[in-house]
Amino acid sequence: MTPVRTSICATLLTFAVAVSAASPPDERTAAAAATQALAHDLLWRRALAAGFDDGTGAAYPDRRQAAIDAYVGSRVRPVEPSEQALQARYRDLLGRTGPQEYRIRLLQSDDAAAVRSAHERAKAGVPFAQLAGELSRVPSAARGGELGWVGFALPPTLGQTNGLPLEIARVLPHLAPGEVSEPLVLADSWALVLLEAVRDTQRPSFASVRETLRALFLRESALAQARALGEDVLREAMGSRP
């Protein structure tokens, strides 16, 4: 299934469930399925009216779907971004990085006593990777807590830390390479972080990422148009329900 068709189907199903949210679960599922089926039929009727099939596709599901895909393709036309828009996106991406990147290992657990014990053992010389492998309760434990290189704009702010908990991002600039943090209290757990190394942020040139940014713009444009089309068809479907 193409991204465009996936987006439309997701829109139809999400809205179909939402409009029946007050119903019991069994009725809600049935209503969602009925609405989605009706919306699919309306897409077929639009494809037929637009000349993407001569009507014989009604008896052949693959041909029917091909006509719907062709109709959707005719309605979803990604907008080519301007050079100014590409440059603005590039500047925005650079603005999300700071002057340095940090290579770190993480030990995270909801057991506060275990984290405090790990901190004392790390100070006594036990390798951090060993401690993370034993005690951490997040996926990076399988790699000895390794998270690789991370960077973020300074000062760290919520939602702008490339996925790191804000408490960890705040402490990293104050650690020296090889240093382990004090136990950190996160929203629902405790953590230790080891700063392994620091380097200047690797910033790609605009020329090296221009085509990647352009592809991202085109995809975003196509998906936005697909969602709008899906919502339009769903409104028609809901208006057609008895």
N, C-alpha and C positions, 0 to 999 in steps of 0.2 A: 504494500500500500504506500502511495506517495505521501510526502509530508502534507501536501494540500488536502488530500482525501482524509488523512489521519486527523488533521485539524478540524475539518468539517464534521467528521463522525464524532469526535470528542465534544465539540460544541453542541451537537444535537443531543447526545446522550446526557451531558451535564445539565442542560436546560430542561430536558424531559424529566429527569429525576427531580430537579429543583421545583418545577411547577406542581409536582405531585407529592411534595415533601410532607404534607399534612395527612396523607393517606397511610393506612397500615402498610408494613413492608411488602407483603405479597401483592397488594393492589398497586403500590408504588412501582414495583418492578414491572408489573404488567402494563401500567400506564406508560412507563418510560419506553418499553419495547414497542408499544403500539404507536406512540408518537414518533419514534425514530423510524419505524417502518413507513409511516405516512409521509414523513419528511423525505425519505429515500424515494418514495413514489412521486412526490412533487418534483424532486430533482430530475427524475426520469421524464416527467411531463414537460418540464422546461427544456430539457435536452431535445425532446421530440419536436416541440414547437420551434426551437431554434434551428431545426434541420440537421441535427447530428445523427438521426436515424430515420428510416422510412416507416417505422412501426413494426417491422419484423423482429426487432430486438426484444419485443415483449415476450416472445417465446424462448429466447436464448439469453440466459443470465449473463454470460460473458460479454455478449454484444451489447446488452443493455447497460452493463457497467462501463463498457468502453465509451458509449455515447455520453453517459454521465460524466466520465472523466474528461471527455472532449469539451463538454459544456462548461465544466468547472475551469478547465484550462483557458477557455475563451473569456471567462469572467475574472480570472486571477492573473493579472499582468504586473509583475514586480516593477517597481519604479526605480530607474537608474539613479543612484545617489550623485549629488554634485560633488565636485572636488572640495568645495568648502565644507560639505557635510562630512566627508572622509577625514579631512584635516581636523575638524572639531572632535570627531570620535577618537582620533589618534591622541589629541591633546588631553581628552578626558581620561583615556587609559593611562597616559603618563602621569596624570594627576593623582591616580590611585596608587602610585608607587612612591616609596620613599627613597632617600639617598643610599640606603644599604639594604642588603638581604641577609637573612639569618638561616643557617643550617641547624636544625634542632632535632632533639628527641623528646618524646612526651611519655610520661607515666600518668595515667588517669584512672581513678577508681572512686566508687562511692563509699569506700571503706577508709575513713579518715585516719584511723589508727595504722592501717597498712601503709598509707602514704607517709605519715610521720616516721614510721619505722624505716621505710625506704630512704627517706632523707638522711637519717642517721647512718644507715649502711653505706649510702653513697659518700658521705663525708669520711667514712672509715676506709674507703677505697674500693668498695664493691663496684664493678663496672655497671654503669647506668643501663646499658643494653640488657644485661642480665636481669636487673631489677624490673625493667619494663616488661621483659618477656615473662617474668614470674607473676607480677602483680597487676599490671595494667589491664583494664577491662574494655579497651577500645581496639579496633582492628589493627592499629599500628603496633600492637604488642607482638604480633607475629614477626615483625621486622625489628624487634628490639626497641620499639618506640620511634623508629626513624620516620620523620615527616619530610625530609629533604629541605630545599631552600624555600623560604617564604619571605615576602616583603609587603610593606603597606606604608601609606602616607603617615607622616608624623605631624602632630601627635595622633596616636591611634584613636579612632572613634567607632562607635557601635555600627556594625554593618559595613565597615570599610577596612576590614582586617584580613581579607582573603580567606575567610572561613575559620580563622583562629578565634578562640574565646578572647574577649577584650582584655580580661585579666592577664592572660599570657602575653598578648601583644604589648601591654603596658610595661611589663617587666623586662622584656627582651633587650631594649636599648640600654638597660642599666647593668646587664650581665657582661662579664668578660668571657672570651672563648675558653671552654673547659669548665665553666662554672655552672653549678646546679642551683636553681632557684630555691627559695624557701617554699614550704607547702602553700599552694594557692587554693583559695576557696572559689569554686566556680558556681554556676547557677544550681546544679544538682549533683555535684561531685567535687572531688579534690584532685589536685594535680601537682606534679613536679615537671620542670622543663630543664633540659640540658642544652646549653648553647655550645655547639661544636665549632662553628666558624662564622665569620662575618666577611662579606665582600661588598664592593660597590655594586649597585643595582645594574643589571644587564638590560640596557634599554635598546630595543631594535630601532632601526631607522624607519621613517615613514615609508620609504620605497620598498623596504623588505616586507612590510605587512599590508601594503595598500590593497592587494588583491584579496587578502583574507578579510579585511574590513569591508570591501565591496561585496564579497559573497555573503557576509553577515547581514549587510543592509538589504540585499536582494531577498534573502530568506525571511527576514523580519517583515518586509513589505508583503511578500507572498502569503505568509501566515496571517497577517492582519487582515488582508482581503479575504482569505479563506474563512476566517472566523466571522467576518461581517456577512459573507454569503450564507454561511451556516445558520447564523442568527436570523437572517431574513427568511430563509426557507422554514426555519422552525416556527417563526411567528405565523407564517402562512399555514403551516401544519396545525398549530394550535387553534387558529381561527376556523379550520375545517373540521375539527373534532366535534362530534355531537355533544 
